[in-house]
Amino acid sequence: MKDKVVKILTFIAAVIILIICGGMVYSLVTGAVPAFEKFGVDFIFKKDWQYTPDNEQYGALPFIVGTLITAFLAVIISFPFSMAVSLFVGEYFKDTKVAAFLGTATELLAGIPSIVYGLWGFYVLRPIMVGMGLSEQGFGIMTSSVVLAIMIIPYAASLSSEFIRMVPNDIKEGAYSLGATKYEVVFHVILPAAASGISSSYILSLGRALGETMAVTMLIGNTNTLPTSLTDTANTMASIIANQFGEAAGLKLSALIAIGLLLFLITALINFIAKMIIKKYAI
Amino acid sequence: MKLKIVVLSVFFATCCISCSNVKTEISGAGATFPLPYYNMVFKDFSDTTGINVAYGGIGSGGGIRSLKDGIVDFAATDAFLSKAEEAEIAKSVIHVPTCLGAVVVAYNVPEISSLRLSADVLADIFLGVITKWNDGRIVETNPDIVLPDLNITVIYRSDGSGTTNVFTDYLSKISDRWRAEIGAAKSVSFPVGVAAKGNPGVAGIIGQTAGAIGYVGSEYAFARKIAFASLQNKAGKFVKPSTASISAAASANIPADSKIMITNSAAEEAYPISCFTWIVIYREQNYAKRSPEQAQATVKLLNFILSNEAQSKAANVHYAPLPENVRCNALKSLKSVTYNGKAIE
């Protein structure tokens, strides 16, 4: 009897989640229809964003480019740091107090609200960028990416260190018994064995960087043009929506929803790829 | 034990009575530009009448949309509704002007606390033609100060905004090139610069960035003590935004419905980027299951804002009171508001 109740309850909960998910996709798609009807697939490749009343032109390209550049750059910047932390915690100082402390400290970074990162970027990082002569006012892709990199370190580091930990002891001991040094074990045994897990952890943190809104909106400069260099100001898909939905109506609102749909698809695709990699190359 | 129960039940009973006897509360949403003034007036109103006003500064466009959806009692906007926009709402609305404000050109140049900008120089800065603070054309109107060799960073609004509408309306009036290439609207494609969300966002970046120039609602620059420029008005005089110079901009003929942009006013003492700000309500107040009390409270609030008492306080937060004829016309149009077709007392 109890079994049945639990079964039914979990089934209902699962169905509700599915319905909500489906509803979100449905409303995104119906909302995006007018924009795609007006501009066709071209919407994705157009770079104008013009609100002139009788000649509205909306294209998502600057925002797609801005999103991809900031997110990939963030992953690249964060790589050496998160990799080092995960090796430190997962292998070199495995199960020591120092590792536990460092692990918790890194995970703590994940708990900081993004608006706090934004504030830090605005008041601390931005003047540093100006001081280094990277840009005139300190806003732009570079500043956003550095902050994003710090934000995603905990995701990449804690997942990777789990995968490094999971490498079976037998393999490692086998290598040691053949006379391998620690360095050789780490780089020729552990990393190749954990590679699929590690790469999927980076893909997942990329997904996190793609959707980040608040901190990026505060730092990227919010200009609706195609960026041409890493110090240029730009806009990401998330930040253009956050900036402009309040006053948007009609075609512009539809264009914003279409951008939301594209962002949803890109993030879903990236998560899907990560899952495939884990599944295919799991140890 | 028994005593405890009695005390508790009395306590809950009084709670319930006070619940059922809910105070009327009215809600509005819209422009952030007049927010400092509204905060003050709404508080005075609830102190004198006991009616609370909940106001959300979500932007003019958001306010109008909320009114259209029937979820607020009034909307506040810095851009009056065009004929097309009114047609879209389908029901008759009235615009009640509430005060006059100014959009100031705020800047951050180290050690420069007073700056005079002529109309064409202002337009060329925002067009990206003038890029240095020590450009000859800026120096020309500021012979007494030494301007640094610093790049100009234009800051504008990333969100749609009534403030942008007023500012670009002014630029379109003074610059043919601006009118032809960019135009006036709640959001336009600025050719140069960096954008930030909301008046506080723009004011914040200007305060933090050497070489920045941008436009904000006057109170936001005053409150943060950011320097702002004297602008050259149509009569050729350099004028600082002040209660007097803003009032002067509205001294010309104002139509009875007050739907007019008063930027680039011809009056000699006028500050050129002045504007009205409005509250918009439905003429027929029985919509979305609103009670007659709510309708009455809404009209009462607007009458209160138009009273001499509330108007005289506008200057405290750097806005300007409405001219007497505009105030009278607004009071008159308020009389046409009805509930179920009957006038509201």
Boltz contact constraints between the chains, C-beta under 6 A:
constraints:
  - contact:
      token1: [A, 50]
      token2: [B, 189]
      max_distance: 6.0
  - contact:
      token1: [A, 51]
      token2: [B, 187]
      max_distance: 6.0
  - contact:
      token1: [A, 136]
      token2: [B, 151]
      max_distance: 6.0
  - contact:
      token1: [A, 136]
      token2: [B, 153]
      max_distance: 6.0
  - contact:
      token1: [A, 137]
      token2: [B, 153]
      max_distance: 6.0
  - contact:
      token1: [A, 137]
      token2: [B, 194]
      max_distance: 6.0
  - contact:
      token1: [A, 137]
      token2: [B, 209]
      max_distance: 6.0
  - contact:
      token1: [A, 139]
      token2: [B, 194]
      max_distance: 6.0
  - contact:
      token1: [A, 221]
      token2: [B, 194]
      max_distance: 6.0
  - contact:
      token1: [A, 222]
      token2: [B, 158]
      max_distance: 6.0
  - contact:
      token1: [A, 222]
      token2: [B, 195]
      max_distance: 6.0
  - contact:
      token1: [A, 233]
      token2: [B, 194]
      max_distance: 6.0
  - contact:
      token1: [A, 243]
      token2: [B, 158]
      max_distance: 6.0
  - contact:
      token1: [A, 243]
      token2: [B, 159]
      max_distance: 6.0
  - contact:
      token1: [A, 243]
      token2: [B, 197]
      max_distance: 6.0
  - contact:
      token1: [A, 244]
      token2: [B, 159]
      max_distance: 6.0
  - contact:
      token1: [A, 246]
      token2: [B, 59]
      max_distance: 6.0
  - contact:
      token1: [A, 246]
      token2: [B, 62]
      max_distance: 6.0
  - contact:
      token1: [A, 246]
      token2: [B, 159]
      max_distance: 6.0
  - contact:
      token1: [A, 247]
      token2: [B, 59]
      max_distance: 6.0
  - contact:
      token1: [A, 247]
      token2: [B, 61]
      max_distance: 6.0
  - contact:
      token1: [A, 247]
      token2: [B, 160]
      max_distance: 6.0
  - contact:
      token1: [A, 247]
      token2: [B, 186]
      max_distance: 6.0
